């Protein structure tokens, strides 16, 4: 779904501008009443992917914080739908509103200004305010682990990848997947087909089929539906999922999934809101695995035990903050230096990633 990742090219600029906002020098937000949370979902809560991951996080938050969270499903990305929905929730007493879409960004900024005593948080958003925090996850970390699992379960070293759109957060996931694969098999290649849509099972099936027909024996993905995993299972191949544990849909094929674990971030952040004097980061929150962005559900039986141990060890390094993926020296597939030795790629450049590491094959 484009609402989540199209800010890739603009995010750095729009968030950097807000750093100088004088309002950030003011006292933080302290709720006037006990915390009452509401959530807006971009799609149905049982969509199997992005929104269902948020709904599962909602249930964990309710249990942990002993609260009941209101939610509204299928709120489209336009102000005429967002604004009345949020205002109705606020009228019902909500003083914390959590959104789940890039397309909510501008309207949430307007609402945050209109309702300064309400805390707003928005996943994949690009706007900020003294009472608005946008957040996203460094999916390249969990995709690195899935790439390791893909290479470990591949017999040919030829991996396929069904991707949505060629924007920064998709490209960083593809590169992460390839780097993980090559840590297991240095000769591994990743052939990518972009579908041009975030959730289009018909296009995903066509892309997955084409990749398998071309010789791939494991499919990675950065699209919403489980279709690539289902196709892999139908063809006797393997795959790695995205958003949630896709073994639910293809238990024989799926060897690893990059999964959202929003509750790990939202529970402590909501505790900060409830404690008072909440001052959200004006640059937003781009969450590592250590900070509660994503994790990896791994490993399927096709991954040899020795390699599974390597994957779990790498996972622990990410969870402890001991592993930084985009650090130098690193060159692209054409041999151009992209990250100098000893340097770490800044987030602004990550958001705009338009290059690929060696072994990644994309469409012309």
Secondary structure, DSSP 8 states (H G I E B T S, - for coil): -HHHHGGGGTHHHHHHHGGG-GGGGS--B--SSS--EEEE-SS-TTSSSHHHHHHHHHHHHHHHHT---EEE----SSHHHHHHHHHHHHHTT--EEEE--GGGHHHHHHHHHH-TTSEEEEET----BTTEEEEEE-HHHHHHHHHHHHHHH-SSSEEEEEES--SHHHHHHHHHHHHHHHHH-TT-EEEEEE-S-SS-HHHHHHHHHHHHHTT-SEEEEESSSSHHHHHHHHTT-EEEEEES-GGGT-TTTEEEEEEE-THHHHHHHHHHHHHS-B---TT-EEE-TTTTSEEEEE--TTS-HHHHHHHHHHHHHHHTT---SSBSSEE-TTS-EEE-TT-B--HHHHHT-----TTEE---
